[in-house]
Amino acid sequence: MAERAPGAGEEAPERELAKDIVRRGIVGGPVLVGVCAGVWGFDGLWSSAFALGLILFNFWLAASLITWSVRISPAVLMAGVMSGYLIRLGILTGAYLLVRDGGWFEAMPFIVTLIAAHLVLLVWETRQVSMSLAYPGLKPQGVRP
């Protein structure tokens, strides 16, 4: 399989999607963090913000692994996606285990943010994805399906 070489100014669709998800998470995430702060106080704020950071890192890492592995072969892509999923789950689990006994950590806002932000960001992003070979990745502005 030949290496994918995006044209001038183009980037890999998966990287473009991850950048958009991170941008949306930075814009919309503070609302969820604020709600958690209102319900659980400062511990909820820090726990929710920590979870939001992990989520955004998770999406960025997934796109990076796909971008790297797709250039090698379809088999490496499949292995990279599957092992990347397990690695990313391990990072989330390890991060939780590292901070769970911290005085600032509250489990419920952490869990609520992990679940809600993942789902909301993915659903929000599906409205922006182009399922066309002409425009892989994000839909260009002003183009109708």
HUNORBEL-V728587 format. One record per helix or strand of 2 or more residues. SS is the DSSP state (A for helix, B for strand). FROM is the first residue (numbers start at 1). TO is the last residue. If there is no record, write none. Layout:
# HUNORBEL-V728587
ss: [SS	SS]
from: [FROM	FROM]
to: [TO	TO]
This chain:
# HUNORBEL-V728587
ss: [A	A	A	B	B]
from: [13	74	107	129	136]
to: [70	99	126	131	138]
